[in-house]
Amino acid sequence: MRHFDSPADFNDQFTDWLTIANTRVVRTTKARPVEALEADKAAMLPLPPAVLHLGWRNHIRLGRDYYVCVDTNDYSVDPSAIGARVEVSADLDTVRVRHGDRLVATHDRRWARGMTVTDPAHVTTAAALRRAYQHPAGPAPAESLMRDLAEYDTALGIDAETMRPR
């Protein structure tokens, strides 16, 4: 079983293997793959003019744990996006999470399996949100709920001095 540390390591090992494999005679074609390369290229269609999306993309609702999973690894996201639909995209090097037009997470992609990648700023934000939820602000002071009754008199068109309608 082969082991790859990164996409670059995979490409290096694959290139080494191709140099050996391309010189072997294939039993079914009775030729080496290198000899068929030019004929294969001539038979290929041109690439489409539109730019192709490369990588991985998904839309999910961010859960309470504020992590998204990409290829068995968990990446933290700004907890202010909890409960919202986010777009997760990954290429060979980077994992990005967007909430609308706002970038709420960016991480270097990890190629090991089962890792948890956490941004310390996300932990700090989560702690602040947790504190605010556990200790909500009390009701407004009673004096801010009091209103001068003369304002009602004015609104209803009552002369306060004579207590008669104006």
C-alpha positions in Angstrom: 0.0 0.0 0.0 1.3 3.4 -0.9 1.3 6.4 1.4 1.1 10.0 0.2 1.9 13.0 2.4 0.5 15.6 0.0 -0.8 16.1 -3.6 2.8 17.0 -4.6 4.1 13.8 -3.1 1.4 11.8 -4.9 2.4 13.5 -8.2 6.1 12.7 -7.6 5.4 9.1 -6.9 3.0 8.9 -9.8 5.6 10.4 -12.2 8.2 7.8 -11.1 5.7 5.0 -11.6 4.7 6.3 -15.1 8.2 6.3 -16.3 8.4 2.6 -15.6 4.8 1.7 -16.7 5.0 3.5 -20.0 8.0 1.4 -21.1 6.3 -2.0 -20.5 4.5 -3.8 -23.3 0.8 -4.1 -22.7 -0.4 -7.6 -23.3 -3.8 -6.7 -24.9 -2.4 -4.0 -27.3 1.0 -5.6 -27.8 2.5 -2.1 -27.6 3.9 0.3 -25.1 1.7 3.2 -23.9 4.3 5.7 -25.0 3.9 4.5 -28.6 0.1 5.1 -28.5 0.4 8.6 -27.0 0.4 10.6 -30.2 -2.5 8.7 -31.7 -4.5 9.3 -28.5 -3.8 13.0 -28.4 -4.9 13.4 -32.1 -8.2 11.7 -31.3 -8.9 13.9 -28.3 -11.5 16.7 -28.5 -10.4 20.3 -27.5 -11.3 21.5 -24.0 -14.5 23.6 -23.6 -14.1 27.4 -23.6 -15.7 27.8 -20.2 -13.5 27.6 -17.1 -14.2 24.4 -15.2 -14.6 24.5 -11.5 -11.8 22.5 -9.9 -12.1 21.2 -6.4 -14.9 20.4 -4.0 -18.0 22.5 -3.2 -21.0 22.0 -0.9 -23.8 24.1 0.7 -24.7 23.2 4.3 -26.4 24.6 7.4 -23.7 25.3 10.0 -24.4 23.3 13.2 -23.9 24.3 16.8 -20.4 22.9 16.9 -19.3 25.4 14.2 -17.2 22.9 12.2 -17.5 21.7 8.7 -16.2 18.4 7.4 -14.1 18.1 4.3 -12.7 14.7 3.4 -12.8 13.3 7.0 -11.2 16.4 8.5 -13.1 19.0 10.5 -12.5 22.8 10.0 -13.7 25.5 12.4 -16.0 28.3 11.1 -16.8 31.7 12.7 -19.6 30.9 15.2 -21.6 34.0 14.2 -22.7 31.9 11.2 -24.3 29.1 13.3 -27.6 28.1 11.9 -27.0 29.8 8.5 -26.5 28.2 5.2 -22.8 28.4 4.2 -20.9 27.4 1.1 -17.9 25.2 1.7 -15.3 25.0 -1.0 -12.0 23.2 -1.1 -9.2 22.9 -3.6 -5.8 21.1 -3.2 -4.4 23.8 -0.9 -7.2 25.6 0.9 -10.6 25.2 2.5 -12.9 28.2 2.4 -16.3 28.8 4.0 -18.5 31.7 2.9 -21.8 33.0 4.4 -23.2 35.1 1.5 -20.4 37.4 0.4 -18.6 37.2 3.7 -15.6 34.8 4.2 -16.2 33.1 7.6 -13.3 30.6 7.5 -10.2 29.9 5.6 -7.8 27.0 6.4 -4.8 25.3 4.8 -6.1 21.9 3.7 -4.9 18.9 5.6 -4.2 15.7 3.9 -4.0 13.4 6.9 -7.3 11.8 8.0 -9.5 12.5 11.0 -7.9 15.8 11.9 -9.6 18.8 13.6 -8.3 22.2 12.5 -9.4 25.1 14.7 -8.8 28.8 14.3 -8.2 30.4 17.8 -10.3 33.4 16.8 -13.3 31.1 16.3 -12.9 29.7 19.8 -12.8 33.2 21.3 -15.9 34.2 19.4 -17.7 31.0 20.5 -16.8 31.7 24.1 -18.2 35.3 23.9 -21.4 34.1 22.3 -21.8 31.4 24.9 -21.3 33.9 27.7 -23.9 36.3 26.2 -26.4 33.4 25.8 -25.9 32.1 29.4 -26.1 35.6 31.0 -28.6 37.6 29.0 -29.0 41.3 29.6 -31.7 42.1 32.1 -34.9 44.1 31.3 -34.6 47.8 30.7 -34.7 50.0 33.8 -38.2 51.0 34.8 -37.5 54.7 34.5 -36.9 54.3 30.7 -40.4 52.8 30.4 -42.0 55.9 32.0 -43.4 58.6 29.7 -44.6 62.1 30.6 -48.4 62.1 30.4 -48.4 65.6 28.9 -47.2 63.9 25.7 -50.5 62.0 25.5 -52.4 65.1 26.2 -50.6 66.8 23.3 -51.1 63.8 21.0 -54.9 63.7 21.8 -55.3 67.5 21.5 -56.2 68.1 25.2 -55.3 71.3 26.9 -53.7 70.2 30.1 -54.4 73.4 32.0 -58.1 73.5 31.4 -58.6 69.8 30.8 -60.8 70.6 27.8 -60.3 69.5 24.2 -58.7 72.0 22.0 
